[in-house]
Amino acid sequence: MELNTVKCNYVDLLKRSIYPAEIQWNEGVITAITPINEPVNGYALPGFIDAHVHIESSMLSPSLFAPQALQHGTIATVSDPHEIANVLGKEGVMYMLDEAKKVPFHFFFGAPSCVPATSFETAGAELNAADVKELLERDDIYYLAEMMNWPGVLHRNPEVMAKIKAAHDLGKPVDGHAPGLKGEQAKQYAEVGISTDHECFSLEEAQGKVALGMYILIREGSAAKNFEALAPLIGECPEQVMFCSDDLHPDDLLKGHINLLIKRALSKGFDLFDVLHIACVNPVKHYKLTTGLLQVGDPANFIMVNNLDDFETEAVVINGKQVIQAGKYLLPPATAAIVNQFHSYEVQDTDFQLNGHNGDVRIIEAIDGELITNTIFGQVELVNGLLESNTSLDHLKLTVVNRYQQQAPAVAFIKGFGLKRGAIASSVGHDSHNITAVGVSDQALAKVVDAIMENSGGLAVYDGESVHVLPLPIAGLMSNQPVKEVGKQYEDLSRLAKGLGSTLTAPFMTLSFMALLVIPELKLSDKGLFDGTRFQFVPLQEK
């Protein structure tokens, strides 16, 4: 009979106590936790959980994401496969489920609720209410993923309500996505049974939703960083808070994960047990996850850390098997399969020309560290009736190019990227993942867009002389290479982008959200310039 034991300082989160103990487990189940009277090293915890993440944004398949996350003490993610579903539909969701089975990690996937996210963009697939219900009926689908169509909720759109009802009928929670909603609108959104929101960017907004009974997911990702604004909730209502990354690029995943949020929270003086409940307990209870909480009878899933200050991961046990030792992954790397949907075609400089006239232009203003944007009006260059980038004012051309069928690119202007030369582009363009690019000239835009086309997806930088590319062959979203290699290539491209003049913390991550129509205020889809507050297209220039 296989029996495993470890002596450690046992952190009992349910009883809020810490004491030396011997933990025993057999056939993957914890059989005893016995107090002992002897000195021991290390602390045993249930393991950290990212309460909302799109694995695709790490640019890694689930099988390549897991080993790195485990090294930071993360044993599970509440994962929305929305990104790949927008490219490949149900086939994409099945891909994520299959890849997850290759590794000792707990991926809890949801059924994407908004594919496509809106009718104002071209996606690669559609999941209707019947498709969503079919996914929710699966035992390996745990919840209805973020309901981004908040106007549809407020107006009680029948298709939206059918998806929510399907989740409720099956006893599965519904995740929210309601940036900026307050007061009566927030009440109308929550009262249909949507129980979480990870999009709050002000404390007032979050407190209002807490009062409605919603859980607030404090997000700290590569682009959206809301920890500082929302941290007071940790002390005010720790029972209604979770931690999440939402979108985390590979270079940031190499540095850390939920463990970093725990350390930040403790450095602000918040209670240890409150913080660990947020990181380990609240997601398990809310989403009815099967990881257990390091109690007798639970699955043997836990982590060992050096102390309760640094939280350096020394060991990780998943289903009774040790998978991390001395911070190193013990198993051979998995091989990620490749799936994609990409219609490649050549673009020309002239495709990005914009006819215009003297007068102000409606411009997207990108904000570092935020998904929201502002609408501003300003001057661009007018040359022979054509509107051109104005680098001195940082008014640059932005384009979204359809990757699923050949059509004329949508072109607008953006402020905040700061490029003085060249261009950058990405096939990671939330939510439909068309090609998004920003550049100082039509020629530069054509160079980077063609590079993405040639690779059937990826990130690219044109520095004025040559093009540098990180290929993303899996759905144009993910690499099949190890995290360290992907992270290095990503860091190299980010450095090149900043060398062109960008002052953004994460230029590619910010770029990826400039086509995200469901986040106010002004965005660009492959169909045109879009006002996310009024939920309608708007002209580049007033006549």
N, C-alpha and C positions, 0 to 999 in steps of 0.2 A: 504493500500500500504506500503510495507516494504521500509524504507529509513534509511540509516546509515550515520553517520557523524563522523569526528574526527578533532579536532583542533591541529595543529602541526606546526613545521617549515618545510615548503614544499621545497624539493630539486628538482628544475626543471632542469633536466639534459640537456634537449634540448636547453633551453634558458640560461643555466649555471648561474642560480640565486637561491637564498635561501631567503624565506620570510615567515612570519606568515600567515597561511591560514586555511580555513575550507574546508576539502575535503568531498564531498557528493557522495554517490553511491546508486543505486537502482537496484534491481534484478541482482546484480553482475556486473554492469557497472557504471563507474564513470560519474556522471551527472554534477558536478560543482566543480571548485577549486576557491575559493573566498578569495582574500586577506583580512586580518583582522588587526585591530589595537589594539592588546592586547597581553600581555605576554603569551607565550605557552611553553610547555615542549616537548622534543623529536623531532626527525627528521624523516620525511617520505621519503622513497626511493623506486624505482621500485622493488628492490630485486636483489640478486646476482645470477649469472648463471655460473655453471661449464661448460665450452665450450667443454670439451671432457673428458668423464669418462666411465670406465667399472664398472657398479654398482656391478657386480659379485665380483670385487676385494675387496669390503668392507666386503665380506663374509656374506652379508645380502641380502635378497630379496628386491626388490624395496619397498614393503610395510613396511619393517623394516628399510630401509635406510632413507626414507623420514622424519620421525619424528625427527631424529637427525640432519639431514641437515637443516631442517626448524629452529631449535633452533639456528643455526649459521647465519640465514638470507638468506640462499640459498632457492630460490623458484623454481628453474628449473635446469635441467641438459640436456646437449646434450649427449645422452647415446648411446654407441655402444654395442649391445648385442652379440658381437663377441665371447666372452668366452663361453657362454652357447650354442651358435650356433655351435661351434666346437664339443660340446658334443652331442647335441640333434637336430641340424639342425633347420628347421622352427618351430618345436615343441618348441624348446627353446625360440625362438623369441616370439612366441605366449604366452608362459608362462610369459615372462617379461611384455608384454603388459597387460595381465590379472592382474598380481600382481600390476601393476601401477595404475589400476583403483580403487584399494581398499583404496587409500589415497589421501588427498587434496594436491597434488604436481604436478608440470608440468614436466613429463618425455618426452623428445623429442627423440624418438629412430630412429636410422638409420638402413639401410639394410646392414648387414655385407658383405664386398666385397671379403673376402679371407677366405673361409671355404672349405677345410683346407687352412691354411696359405701358405703351400708349399706342394709339392709332396714328400718331403723328410722325412715325419713323418706320423704317423698313428693317424688320428682324428676319432671322432665318427660319423661324418656326412659330407656331401658335399652340397654346394649351388652353382649350376651352373648359367650361365647367365640368363636362363629362370626363375629360382627360385628367383634370385635377382630382376629381372624386375617385377615379381609378387608381391614381397614385396614392391618395390618402388611405385607401383600403389595404395597402400593403403594410405588413408588420414592420418593415424597415424604413417606413416613412413616418415621422413622429409628430409633425405639425404642419399647419398651413403657413408657408413662409411669407415674409413681409408683404403686407397689403399696401403697395405703393400707390394704388389708384384711390387716393383719398377723396378726390371729387366724386368718384363712383360710389364710394361709401356714403358720403354726405347726401348724394342724390338717390341713394338706395337703388343703384343700377341692378337689374335682375341677374345679370351674369355674375357680377361681383358678389351679390348676396347669396347666390347659389353655391359659390365656392366656400364662403364662410359657413353656410349651413351644413355643407358636407363635412367640414371639419368638426363642427359642434356635434353633429349626429354621431360621429365616430369617437367623441370624447377627446379630441385632439386640440391643443391650443392654437390660437391664431396670432401670429406676429404682426406688429404694426410698423408703419413708416409714415409719419405725419409731421414733417418738418415745419415748425412755426405755428402749428395749429394751437389755438388757445380758446378759452371761454366756451361759448356755445358750440363752436365747430368741433373743438376737442371733445366735448361731451357727446355730441352726435356720433363722433368717430368711435369713441370707447363703448358706447352703450349697445353696439351690435355684437359685443363680445370680443373685441380686439384687446389683448391683454398686455402688450409690451410696446415700447418704442425706443429705438436706438438713435433717433435723429434729432433729439433735443440739443439745441446749441445755446440755450440760456437757462439759468437756474429757475427763473420765474416760470418759463414754459414747462420745465420738468416738474416743478412743485405742483403746478396745476394738474398735470396728468397723474401724479402720485395721488392727489386728492380724489381723482376719479377711479382709483383702485388699480391703475396700470403699474407694471414694472418698468423701471427706467434702466436701460442698458447704457452704462457709461462707456463711451467709445473712445479708443485711442488707437487709431490706425496710422497708415502712412500719409494719408492726406487729411482726413477729418480727425481733429484732435480736440476732444471736448472734456478731457479729464479735469483740467483746472476749473472750468466753468461749473461743472456738475459735482465736484468732489464734496461740497457740503452735504449732499444727500447721504453720504456714507455715515455721517453722524446723525442726521435727521431721521432717516427711515431705512436702515440697513436691510430690513426684511423685504424691501421692495426694490432692491438694486442688484444688478449683475454687472460683470465686466465683459467687454467684447472688443474685438479689433476691427470687425466689419471687412476692411480691405487692408491687407498687410503685404507689402512687397518683399521679395526674397532677401534683400539686404537687411531689412529690419527684422525679419524672422531669424536671421543668423544672430542678431544681437540679443533677442529676448522675446517674450510673449506676455502672457498674463502675469508671470512672475514679476515683471517690471512694474505693473500697476499695483501689485501688492506692496512692493517696496516703497513706491511713491506714496501710497495711502498711509502706510505706517510712519513714513517720515514726516507726515503732517500731524501725527499724534492721534490718529484714529485707533480705536480699540482693536487688538489683534483678532479676537474671535469674531467681531463684526466684519472685519475685512476678509477673513477666511470663509465665513459664511457666504459672503458675496461671491467669492472666487470658486468655492467648492460645493456649497450646499444649495443655494437658491436655484441654480439651473436644474439640478437633479430633481428637486421637488416640483418646480413649475412645469418642466417639460416631461416629467415622469421618466427620467433617464434610468438606464439599467446598470449604471456603473457602481452603484452602492456608495455608502458613506463611511467605509472602514468600520463596520459594526459586525458582530457575530451573525453569521447567516448571509452576509453580503458577498458578492463576488470579490475575489482577492485582487482588487485594483487599488494601488496606492503608490505614493512616492516617498522617498527618503531624502531629506534635505540636511545640509550641514548644521544650520542653526536657523532661528526664527528672525534673523536680521538680514542675512544675505540671500537666503533661500536658494543656494546653489544645489542643483540636483545631483545627488550621489547615486541613487538607484531608483528604478521604476519597475513595478511589477504589474503586469496586465494579465488578467484571467489566470493568476497563479504562476505565471512564467516571468522571470526577470528578463527585461529587454534593454535596460540601461544599467551600466556598471561604471562607476567612477566617471559619470557624465558621458560615457561613450555608448553608442548604439551597438548591440551585440549581434544583430542578425545581418545576413548579406543583403545588399540593396536590391529592391524590386526593380523590374523593368516595366516601364509605363507603356501601354498601348497607345496608338495614335489614331485619332478620329478627327475629321475636319469637314467643313463646308465653306469653300472659298472659290469665287469666280474671279480669276485674275485677268486683268486687261491693262493695256498701256494707257497712261494719261499724258496729255501734252501741256506745255506751259499755258497755252491759250485757254485751256479748260478752266483756269482759275481767274480769268479776267472778269472784272465787274464794271459794268457801265454805271455812271453816276453823274451828279451835277454838284455845283457849289452848294455848300450848306452842311449842317451837322449830319453825322452818321450815328446810328444807334450802335453802341459798342458794349460788348460783354466785358465786365471787369472781374477778373479772377482774384480770389482772396486766398492768400497762402494759409494752409491748414484748415480750409473750409470747403465744403461741397457747394455751398450757396454762392451765388454771384450777384453782382449789382448791374443795373442798367445805367450807363452814362451816355452822354452825347458829346461828340467831339469832331475835330477836323482830321481828315486823312489827305494824302496827296491826290491831286486830280491832274492827270497827265493825258492830254488828248481825249478827254471824255471818259477816261478809265480811272477808277479808284485804286490807289496803291497804298501799301504800308507806309507808315510814318514812324521810323525808328526813333527819332528824337523825342516823340511824344509817347513812344511805346504803344502805338496803335498798329497792330500787326494783323495780317490776314490769317483767318482761321478757316479750315475747310473740313467737311465731313463727306467722305467718298463711299458710296454704296459698295459693299464687298460681295453682295449676293447676286447682283445683276448690273449690267453696264448702264449707267445713266450719268447725266451731267452732275458734277460735284455741287454741293451747297457751299457757299462762301460768305463769310461775314468778317467782322473785325473784333479783336480782343485786346485788352490791356492787362498787364500784370506778368507777362512772360519775360519781357525785357530783352529779347534776342536782338543783337546788333548785326548778326549775319547768320546765314544758313537757315535751317529748319529742323524740326523734330516731328515724328509721326508715330502712331501706335494703332494696332488693330484691337487693342483693349479700349473700347469706347462704350462705356455703360450707357444704355442697357443692351442695345442691339448689336454692339461691337462691329460697327462699320469702322472705316479708317478715319482717324482724327489727326489733323496736322496743323501746326502753326509755323509761319515762316515770314521772312522779310521780303520775299519776292515770289512771283509765279514760278520762276525757274527752280527755286529752292524747294517749293512745295511739290513740284512734279518729280524732283529727284527722290525725295523721301517716300512719297506715295508709291512710286514705281518700285522702290526697294521692298516695301511691304508686300506689294502685289507679287513680286518675283519669289518671295519666300512663303507665300500663302499664310501670312501672318507674322507679326513680330513688332519690335520696337526699332526705330531707326533715327539716326542723326546725320544730317548733311552739314559739314563744317565749312562749306564754300569750295572745297576741293574734292573731298571723297565722302562716301557714305559708309557708315558703320551700322551693323544690324545685329540684334539679338533675335534669332528665329524663335517663333512660338508655334510649332507644328500641330499641337493638340488644340483643335478648334480655333486657332489663331489667338489663344488665350494662355496656353501653358507650354512649358518646355518638357522634354523627356530626359533632360540632363540633371545631374545631382545638384542639390541646392547650393553648394559652395561655388560651383561653376556658374550657375545662373546668377547667383548673387554678385559674383565678381563682374560678370558681363553687364549686369544691370548698373552696378556702381560705376563702371567705366563709361557707360552711356550717359548716366546722370552727370558725371564730371564733365563730359564733352558738352552736354547741354548747358551747363553752368558756364563753361568756357566760351559759349556763344553770347553770354550776357545774362542768362536767366538767374534771377535771385530767389526763385522759389525753392523751398526746402526739398520738394519731390516733384520736379517738373513733369515727369511722365504720369505720376499718379494724378496730379492736378489736371493734366491734359485729358486723361481718361474720363473725367467727370464733366467735361465741357459739352458733352452730348447727352447728359443725364437730364431729361426733360422734366422729371417728376420732382426735381429739387429747384426751387426758385433761385434767381429770378429770371435771368435771360440765358438761354442755351441755344445750341445749333444742332439740328438733326440733318439727316441726308435730304430731308424735304424742305428745310428752310429754318429761318430764325424764329425762335419760339419763346413766348412769354409764359413762364411756368406759374406765375401768379394768376393770370387771367386764363391760362390753359388755351392759348390760341397763337397762331402765327402772327408775326408783326413784320412790317417792312423795314428794310435797312435804312432807307431815307424817306422822310415824309415828302410828298409831292408839293 
